[in-house]
Amino acid sequence: MGARFALAQQSHGDTAPFVVRRVAVRVEALAALLGAAVACLLMMAPLNLGGSSAGAVWKTDLLVLDLPQAAAAGAAFAMVSAALVVALGQRTAWIVSGGSAIVLLADGVWNRAVTTENLATASYIDCILSGILLGALAVAVHGKPIATGAYLIGALGAIEVGDQTPLPTSGGGNPIIQWVSVGTLPAWLLVITALLLAVGGALQHDEPATEPENTTLAIGPTLAVLVLVTATTLSTGWLVRHAGTPAQIGVIAAIIIAAAMVAALLLPGRDGTLVLLAVAASNAGSAIIAVPRPDWSLPLPVLAVVAGLATGRRWRSPWIALAATGGLAVFAALTADAAHRHTVIPVLGVTLAALIVGFCFGVAVPRTAGSTVVALAVMIVPGLVVALRGSSFGRVAYSPRWYRDPDGAVSAMPGWMALVITLGCAAAIYRLWQIRSLRDLAAPEPTSCAIVTADGSRAGRKTGTVSVTAGA
């Protein structure tokens, strides 16, 4: 009798032909790019707000008041769907993503004739379905570098474009501005997205597992989203209703930083670093004056996100990301008064904001898909700086019509508060790393054993859980 040592979970090998694998990589990347972009655009831009009739102003106002809650609902459903499909496997994640895109297509066709009677309900439905798509797709592409990169480009690019969109009436008839601002995506885009997601799911049949099978629900990331989204939504809503004093604004900033720290601690290892960076970057990006700017600058945020992700992967230092975020906040504060008079300032602001957001997501790559979804949820839900912009008219928005108004009032306060939040997040990251380092020192060393083949030759040393199989 002899004994053979094997790792508890072994790779089964890639049995798919090379051509099929190469096609699958490209299809997955394109599906991830479009799926994430569609989901985030629908959560960032309210349905048909730009085309609402002037005869139902109070219903449009009600929609604007409900938009932060709709975005929060979409963020929560993103994490719930990610937690569920993690337990069911990546192929199920592709199926859920494709199914969500199909339902979004049907809902979009149904709501082409939507009126202000059901505008708020339609917006909630769009956000929830988009959240399910975003969360499931994060699990579907996890462990696949090219598809994950495309997913982040699509999600972050759409978030930046949606966040920096001017009022539809200020777009000068530009079809892209009209398309983004009314939130009604063309049916052909939804059809292509659904087809690519369906093909991506079909190509998973013969693909090997990219990570060990996990049948446990991701409770930590789910709680992290609930804590952070709830604290942000309730505190910002309270601020716009009370037009808070500087002391009250400081307390709310402390609450949001504390909630971000709790969310970071609920995530495994140092995955919470990305969440804290996202809190700082989202507030600093919201503080800049993004309009008016020329039409030729519309692609700049997407290109800057790509450059930021690539740079972040090369220089993986969260402290550089925090320094850049703090610099962006100071830039927003110092240029607030002059931005509406010089178009170069908004162009530079949106480019720097997108570059820094991409850099933050590049330097702190999470180990789990759930942690990525938590960070994206932070970017989607309007934060403290957006509430400061809307405190004068009692809404968590950049203007009474939700979008950035080129003629709106300007103030340096949002920029300085973004700097305060950045400093708080820097302190939280420092403390998080201290806690995780102490925990790593207290953890036992992993078991190391020699792998012996059936003929008795030594195959090298492996680290991890081992099992012993008896054989002749």
N, C-alpha and C positions, 0 to 999 in steps of 0.2 A: 504493500500500500504506500502511496506517496501523497503529498499534499501540494496543491496548486493555490497560490495566493492571487486574487484578482480584485480590482477596484469594485466597490459596491455598485457603481453605476458606470457602465462602459459605453463607449460610442459604438453604434451598430454599423458604422461605415456609410458612406454615401453611395447608394446604389443607382442613383439617377444618372443618365448619360450626360456627358459634358455639355453638349449643345442645349439640353433641357435646363441644366443648371444655369448656364449663361443667360438664357432667355428669362428664366425665373428671376434672376437678380435684377434684370432691367425692368421687368413688369412690376416686381415688388417695389422698386424704387419709385417708379412713376405713380403707382397706385398710392404709395405712402405720401408722396408730394401733394397730389391732388386731393386725396382724402383729408389730410390734415388741414390743407388750405381751405377747403370747402367748410369743414367743421368750424374753424376759427373765424372765418369771415361771417358766417351766420350767427355766431355768438357775439361778435363785436358790433355788427351792424343790425339795427332793428328792422323788422320787416316793413317795407313800403312806407317808412316814415316820411321820406321826401315827397311822396305823392299823395299824402293824406289831404283830404278836402279841408278847405278853410272853414266849412260850416260846422265842423265838429272839433273845435279847438280844445275843449275840455277833455275830450276822449284822447286826443293826441297828448295832452299834458299828462293824463293818467298813464298812458303808455310809457312816456319818458320817466315818470316816477317809478314804474315797475321794472324798467330795464336792468338796473343793478341786481334786483332779485332774480330776474330771468337768467342773467349771466351766472349768478351764484348757483342757481339750480342746475344749469348746464355743467358747471365745474364739479358739482357734487355727483351728478350722474356719470361724469367722465371717470371719476375715481371708483364709483361703485361698479361700473361695467368692467373696468380694468381688474378690480379685485375678483370679480366672478370668473372672467375668462382665464385668469391666471391658473385657476384651479381646474379648468377644462381643457387647456392646451392651446397651442398657437393656431392650429387649423380652425378650431372653434372661434378664435379671435378674428380670423379672416372672414368667417361666415357671418359673425355678428357685425363686423364692419360693413360688409357688402349689403347685409339686410338693412342696416341703418341708412345707407346711402339710397337704397331703393325706396324706403319709406319717406326719406327727405324729398326724393323726386316726386313721389305721389302727392306729398303735402304741398310741394312747390307748385305743381300743376293745379291742385285744388285751390290754392290761395292766390292765384293770379288775379282773381276778381275780388280779393278780400276788401272789406270796407272797414271803417273805424268801429263798426259794431263788434267785431271779433278780432281786432288788430292785436290787442294785448295777449289774448289766448293763443293766437297764431305765433306770436313771438316766443311765448313760453314753450310751445311745442317744438319750434325750430331749435331753441337752445338745448332742450332736453335731448332731442334726437342727435343733435350735433355733438353733445357731450358724450353720448354713448359711442358714437363713431370715433371720436378722438381718443377715448380711453381704451376701447378694444383694439384700435389700430396701434397704439403704443405697445401693447403686448404682442401683437402680430409681428412687429418688426424688431422686437427686442432680441439682441444677440446677433443681428445682421447689420454690420457697420454701414454699408451703402444705403440700405433701406432706412436705417435709423437717421442717418444724416439727411436724407431726403425728407423724412418725416419732420425733423426739426426745422429745416428750411421752409417747408410749407406752412407749418404752424406759426413759427415766429414771424415769417414774412407777412402772413395774413394778419396777425395781431398788430404788427407795426403799421401796415397799410390801413387797417380799420381804425386804429387809435388815432392816426394822424389825418383822417379824412376831414376836409372842410364841409361846411354846409352845402347841400345840393344846389342852392340858389347862387352860391359863390363859385361854382365850378365852370361858369362861362360856357355851358352847354357841352362840356367834356363828357363823352360817353362813359369813360372809365370811372370818373367821379360819381356820375349818376348811378352807375351800376353798383359800385361799392356802397354808396350811401343809402340806397333804398333797400339793400339787403336781399333782393330777389335775384338769385343767381339764375343764369340762363339754363333752360332744360337740357341743352346739349352737353353742358359741362357736367351736370349731375348724371346724365346717362353714361358719359365716358368714365366718370369716376366709379359708378356702380359696376360697369363691365370690367374695369381693371381690377377692382377689389374681388369680384367673382372669379376672374382668371387667377389672381394671386392665391385665392383659397384653394382652387383646383390643383394648382402646382405644388401644394403642400403635401399631397398624398404620399409621395415617395421620398420626401425630404426627411433626413434624420433630425432628431431633436437637437436643438441648439443649446439647451441647458437641461439639467436634471429635472425630471418630472416632479411637480409640486402640486399637491392636492389640498393645500391649506389656503384659506382665504387671507388676503393681505389686510389684516386688521389695522396695523400701524399706519400705513398710508391713508386708509379711509378715515381714521380718527384725525390724522393730521389735516386733511382737507376740511373736515367738519369744523375743527377748532379754528383754523385760519380764516376760512371763508365766513364763518358765523361772526367772529370777532370783527372782521373788516366790514362786513355788511351792516351790522348793528351799530358800530361806532360811527361810521361815515353817515349813516342815516340820521343818527342823533345829532351829529354836527350840523348838517344842513337845516335841521328843524330849529336849532337853537342859536345859529350864527355865533359859535363859541368864541370865547375870549382867548388870548394867547395862552393862558394857563390851561384852559380846557383843551385846546389843540395839543398842547404838550402832553397832557394826560392820555389823549387818544393815541398819539404817536407811541407813547410808552406801552399802551395796551396792544397795539398792532405788533410792536417789536417783541413783546413778551409772548404773544400768540405764535409768532413766527419761530421763536426759540422752542416753545413747546412742540410745535409741529416738527421742527428739526430733530428733536430728541426722540420723537415717535418713529423716525425713519432709521433703517439699519445703518451701522457704521457712520461714515461721514457724508452720507447722501443728503443730509439736511443742509450741507453747505450750499448746494444749488438753490434750495428754497429761500435761504436768507439772501443770497445774491439776487434772486428774482424779486424779492420784496424791495430791495434797494433800487434795482434797475428799473422796475416798473414805475416807482414813484418819481425817480429822476427823469425818466422818459416822458412822464405825464406833465412835468413841470415846464418843459420847453414850449416856446411859442412856435407852432408848426405851420401856421398859415399867416398870410398868403404866400404861396410859392409857385413858380412857373410849372406848366404841364410837363416839361421835359424832365423834371425831377421825380416824377412818379415812380420809376423803377428803382431809384436810389435806395430806399429802405430794404428791398429784397436783396439787392447786390451787396449792401453793407452787412446784412445778416450772414450771407455766405462767407464774406471776408472775415467777419468776427468769429464765426465757428471755426474756420480754418486756422486763424491766429490763436484762438484759445486752445485748440488741440496741440499746438506747438509749444505754447508757453502756459503751462497749467499752474498758474499761481492765482488763487482767489484774492490775494492782497493787491495784485496789479488791477484786477477787475474792480475791486472796491475803490482804489485810487481813481480809476477812470470814471466810475460812477459818481464819486464825490466831485470830480472836476466837472462832469456834466451838470450836476445840480448847481454848482457855482456859476457855470456858464448861463444856465437858465435864469438865475436870479439877476445877474448883472446885465443881461440883454433883454429883460422883460419889457422895458420901456421903449427900446429902439427897434424891436423885432418887427413890429407892424409897418415901420417906415423903410426898412431895408430888407429886401427879399433874400439877400445872401444869408442872413441870420437864420430864418426858418429852414433854408436848404441845408445849411451846415448843421443845424440842430437835429433835424430828422435823420440825417446821415450818421451823425455821432451816436444818437440814441440807438439806432438799429445796430450799428457796429458794436456798441458796448453790450447790448442785450445778447447778440450772437456770441461775443467773447465770453460772457458769463456762463452761457450754456456749454461752451466749449471747454472751459477750464475745469469744470466740476461735473464730469460725466457720472451719473448715478450707476449703481450696480443693478438696480431693479427698475422695471418699467413703471411701477407705481410711483416711485420718487420723481420720475420725469413728469408724470401727470400732475402731481402736486405742484411742481414748479410752474407748469403751464397754467394751472388754475389760478395761481397768483397773478399771472400776466393778464388773465381774462377779466377777473373781477375788479371793478373800479376801486381804487385805493384812496388814501387820505388826501393826496394832492388833487385828485379829481373832485373830491368833496369840497376842498378849499376853493377850487375854481367856481363851483356852483353854489357856494354858501350865500351869495348875494340874491339869488333867485330861488333858493330852497330846494335844489335838486342835486343829486350826485351826477353831474354832467358838466361838460365844458361850456355849454350854452343852453338856453331854454329849449333848443331843438336837438340836444344831445351832442352834436358834432362841434368841432372847433370853429369858432366864428372869427373871421379876419378883422371884424370891427369890435370885438369884445373887449371888455375892460382887462387891463393887465396889472399884475402885481408881482413883486419880488418874493412875497411870502411863500408861495408854493416851492420855489427853488430852495430857499433856506430850510424849509421843513423837510424837503427831500434830502438835504445834506445831513440834517439831524437824524433822519431814519437810516441813512447810509452809515453814519458813525455808530448808531445803535446796533445795526446788523453786523458791523465789523467786530464790535465787542462780543456779540452773540456767537459769531464764528470762532473767535479766539477761545471762548469758554467751551463751545462744543468740542473743539479739537482737544482741549485739556481733558474733558470728560471721557472722550473716546480713547485717548492715549492711555489714561489710567485703566480703563476697562481692558484694553488690549494687553497691558502689562500683567493684569490679574488673570487673563485667560490662560488655560493650559496649552502647552505646545502641541501642535498636531502630530499624530502618530505617523512615523515614517517606517516603511518596510521595503524589502527588496522584492521585486516581481520575478518569479521563477517560472519559466516556461515548462511545457510538458516534458521536454527532453532534459530538463535539469539545468539549462543554461540561464545565466543571470541576465535579465532584461533591463536592469537599471533600478533606480530608487524612485518611489512614488510617495506622495504625501496625501493622506486622506483616510477615510473609513475603509476598512478592508474586511473581506469575508474569506473564509477558508472552505474550499471545496475538496472533498475526498475523492480520490480516483485511483484506479489500478496503476 
